[in-house]
């Protein structure tokens, strides 16, 4: 009987320990996720970054990665941050689906993005 009680106690302690570890890991994940949502993700360090160097411009960062074959949906893509995001992703090769409340303003934004793309490609081709 004493051995059975000892085995049962060991099993219960193992279950309690497992439950405590699960709770601690869940809390850590919750806090880390909340921290990223509130503060944003930490910046990705670049190999050439130092305290004295100037940060890379957004245009140099945006042109390094291609998004060919990717499809993105952007809401509010006819103005402000949504428009600029749509423009940048379009220039990187993504298929951009624009969610807008006004069909007229969406058409104007599409022409703006495509106009910038065609003028930049024509200026690139004229310089070569």
QUIDA-V163700 format. One record per residue. RES is the residue in one small letter. SS is DSSP state (@ for helix, = for strand, . for the rest). PSI is psi in radians with two decimals (none if undefined). Layout:
res: {RES	RES}
ss: {SS	SS}
psi: {PSI	PSI}
This chain:
res: {x	x	x	x	x	x	x	x	x	x	x	x	x	x	x	x	x	x	x	x	x	x	x	x	x	x	x	x	x	x	x	x	x	x	x	x	x	x	x	x	x	x	x	x	x	x	x	x	x	x	x	x	x	x	x	x	x	x	x	x	x	x	x	x	x	x	x	x	x	x	x	x	x	x	x	x	x	x	x	x	x	x	x	x	x	x	x	x	x	x	x	x	x	x	x	x	x	x	x	x	x	x	x	x	x	x	x	x	x	x	x	x	x	x	x	x	x	x	x	x	x	x	x	x	x	x	x	x}
ss: {.	@	@	@	@	@	@	@	@	@	@	@	@	@	@	@	@	@	@	@	@	@	@	@	@	@	@	@	@	@	@	@	@	@	@	@	@	@	@	.	.	.	.	.	.	.	.	.	.	.	.	.	.	.	.	.	.	@	@	@	@	@	.	.	.	.	.	.	.	.	=	=	=	=	=	.	.	.	.	@	@	@	@	@	@	@	@	@	@	@	@	.	.	.	=	=	=	=	=	.	.	.	@	@	@	@	@	@	@	@	@	@	@	@	@	@	@	@	@	@	@	@	@	@	@	@	@	.}
psi: {-0.73	-0.67	-0.66	-0.71	-0.70	-0.73	-0.75	-0.73	-0.73	-0.73	-0.73	-0.70	-0.64	-0.75	-0.74	-0.75	-0.77	-0.73	-0.70	-0.73	-0.73	-0.74	-0.77	-0.78	-0.66	-0.74	-0.76	-0.77	-0.73	-0.79	-0.71	-0.74	-0.76	-0.74	-0.75	-0.65	-0.67	-0.87	-0.25	2.86	2.59	2.59	2.55	2.14	2.46	2.64	-0.56	0.13	2.43	3.03	-0.47	-0.30	2.69	2.61	2.66	2.52	2.72	-0.55	-0.63	-0.56	-0.73	-0.44	-0.06	-0.41	2.28	2.56	0.47	2.34	-0.10	2.54	2.22	2.55	2.18	2.14	2.58	0.64	0.09	-0.08	2.77	-2.40	-0.67	-0.73	-0.81	-0.66	-0.79	-0.75	-0.85	-0.76	-0.64	-0.75	-0.43	0.04	0.06	2.67	2.07	2.14	2.10	2.07	1.98	2.66	-0.44	2.16	-0.63	-0.85	-0.54	-0.73	-0.71	-0.71	-0.70	-0.76	-0.69	-0.83	-0.81	-0.59	-0.74	-0.69	-0.74	-0.61	-0.62	-0.59	-0.60	-0.62	-0.55	-0.73	-0.51	-0.39	-0.27	none}
